[in-house]
Amino acid sequence: MTNPFERLLSLWVGLCIVGGIILGKVAPGVAHSLEGMSVTLRGAPIVSIPIAICLFFMMYPIMVKIDFGEVVKSGKSGKSVFLTLFVNWGIKPFTMYAFAMLFLGVLFRGFIGPEATDLVKLPFGLDLPVGAQHGSGVVVLSDGVKMLQIPLWRSYLAGCILLGIAPCTAMVLVWSYLARGNDGLTLVMVAINSLTMLILYGVLGGFLLGVGRLPVPWQALLISIAAYVALPLAAGWLTRKWLIATRGRRWFQDRFLHFLTPVTILALLLTLVLLFSFKGAVIVSNPLTILWIAIPLFIQTVFVFALGYGLARWLKLPYRDAAPAAMIGASNHFEVAIATSVLLFGLSSGAALATVVGVLIEVPVMLMLVKICTNTRSWFPSK
């Protein structure tokens, strides 16, 4: 970290989380109004417009700083790209399933309630009579609508799975920036992850959920990637090209970038206030449930980071490549996970709650991992 504001970022994050929860409790009407400003698909909010605006200003300063000539060079870094794909798609989904099953299905099952059940939507296209068995659930009638009644812990498990198959494609740019990683390489890996998600998200989700093939939410994925990645990328590239051409590289680097430096952090903090004002009531009303879900998510995040970071050191990657390669697997694209859980299981489902817990632990844990990266820079070759 280079200035007192960034060095105290963990404190500001904690204050914004608390402030967001208080805002949601004190002025719930404001939070509900802002949360309602979303692009929806089949009744599920897939892109929150206020969050998308905050994420734009979070990503835009990073995109402007990227020299796109370096992006081309970084794309030739075969080992880094292979490591990211291997950890994100060959390891992460399956370790998430294993940790969630161990903790939610075995160790914490008694605390959650062995007999506790959850009502979720029937899988798309499935029309079964009331009383019919489907997987581990049974079809019941709730307020005149057919629903699937499943064990509550399995609903939480489903939400964790949706987080595990959604590697980060946006906020990892912030984590890489804070860790002084290679922004060009991070952008390349974000692009590759975005394309890979379109292919593997439904395949892995359907396989691990075990409730029939997961219908791929193509529109949700495409709109989310366009709003959170493509739009700030295009704006950053155009701004950089125009300003260097009209004002010169020196003015661009010394004046314009200096002005933009705090924008990313301020947008991150405002995003946290909004997110926790939306979900604060859920968090406050389910404190122990949040804890049971948060433990396997925390262990999964740290495990995947340690694996990626250790493999990066074994492969002798330079630090600027190792840090983003490890963090892109550790963090999650929680926006897509939340949208998909609501789309498939319903807004009030345990699966949706589990993905919200992913938001709760994402920023504090990733900041901890950023600190670990900056403190272990000497472990890696500098070039």
Rosetta blueprint (number, residue, H / E / L):
1 M L
2 T L
3 N L
4 P H
5 F H
6 E H
7 R H
8 L L
9 L H
10 S H
11 L H
12 W H
13 V H
14 G H
15 L H
16 C H
17 I H
18 V H
19 G H
20 G H
21 I H
22 I H
23 L H
24 G H
25 K H
26 V H
27 A L
28 P H
29 G H
30 V H
31 A H
32 H H
33 S H
34 L H
35 E H
36 G L
37 M L
38 S E
39 V E
40 T E
41 L E
42 R L
43 G L
44 A E
45 P E
46 I E
47 V E
48 S E
49 I H
50 P H
51 I H
52 A H
53 I H
54 C H
55 L H
56 F H
57 F H
58 M H
59 M H
60 Y H
61 P H
62 I H
63 M H
64 V H
65 K H
66 I L
67 D L
68 F H
69 G H
70 E H
71 V H
72 V H
73 K H
74 S H
75 G L
76 K L
77 S L
78 G H
79 K H
80 S H
81 V H
82 F H
83 L H
84 T H
85 L H
86 F H
87 V H
88 N H
89 W H
90 G H
91 I H
92 K H
93 P H
94 F H
95 T H
96 M H
97 Y H
98 A H
99 F H
100 A H
101 M H
102 L H
103 F H
104 L H
105 G H
106 V H
107 L H
108 F L
109 R H
110 G H
111 F H
112 I H
113 G L
114 P L
115 E L
116 A L
117 T E
118 D E
119 L E
120 V E
121 K L
122 L L
123 P L
124 F L
125 G L
126 L L
127 D L
128 L L
129 P L
130 V L
131 G L
132 A L
133 Q E
134 H E
135 G L
136 S L
137 G E
138 V E
139 V E
140 V E
141 L E
142 S E
143 D L
144 G L
145 V E
146 K E
147 M E
148 L E
149 Q E
150 I E
151 P E
152 L H
153 W H
154 R H
155 S H
156 Y H
157 L H
158 A H
159 G H
160 C H
161 I H
162 L H
163 L H
164 G H
165 I L
166 A L
167 P E
168 C L
169 T L
170 A L
171 M L
172 V H
173 L H
174 V H
175 W H
176 S H
177 Y H
178 L H
179 A L
180 R L
181 G L
182 N L
183 D H
184 G H
185 L H
186 T H
187 L H
188 V H
189 M H
190 V H
191 A H
192 I H
193 N H
194 S H
195 L H
196 T H
197 M H
198 L H
199 I H
200 L H
201 Y H
202 G H
203 V H
204 L H
205 G H
206 G H
207 F H
208 L H
209 L H
210 G L
211 V L
212 G L
213 R L
214 L L
215 P L
216 V L
217 P L
218 W H
219 Q H
220 A H
221 L H
222 L H
223 I H
224 S H
225 I H
226 A H
227 A H
228 Y H
229 V H
230 A H
231 L H
232 P H
233 L H
234 A H
235 A H
236 G H
237 W H
238 L H
239 T H
240 R H
241 K H
242 W H
243 L H
244 I H
245 A H
246 T H
247 R H
248 G L
249 R H
250 R H
251 W H
252 F H
253 Q H
254 D H
255 R H
256 F H
257 L H
258 H H
259 F H
260 L H
261 T H
262 P H
263 V H
264 T H
265 I H
266 L H
267 A H
268 L H
269 L H
270 L H
271 T H
272 L H
273 V H
274 L H
275 L H
276 F H
277 S H
278 F H
279 K H
280 G H
281 A H
282 V H
283 I H
284 V H
285 S H
286 N L
287 P H
288 L H
289 T H
290 I H
291 L H
292 W H
293 I H
294 A H
295 I H
296 P H
297 L H
298 F H
299 I H
300 Q H
301 T H
302 V H
303 F H
304 V H
305 F H
306 A H
307 L H
308 G H
309 Y H
310 G H
311 L H
312 A H
313 R H
314 W H
315 L L
316 K L
317 L L
318 P L
319 Y H
320 R H
321 D H
322 A H
323 A H
324 P H
325 A H
326 A H
327 M H
328 I H
329 G H
330 A H
331 S L
332 N E
333 H L
334 F H
335 E H
336 V H
337 A H
338 I H
339 A H
340 T H
341 S H
342 V H
343 L H
344 L H
345 F H
346 G L
347 L L
348 S L
349 S L
350 G H
351 A H
352 A H
353 L H
354 A H
355 T H
356 V H
357 V H
358 G H
359 V H
360 L H
361 I H
362 E H
363 V H
364 P H
365 V H
366 M H
367 L H
368 M H
369 L H
370 V H
371 K H
372 I H
373 C H
374 T H
375 N H
376 T L
377 R H
378 S H
379 W H
380 F L
381 P L
382 S L
383 K L
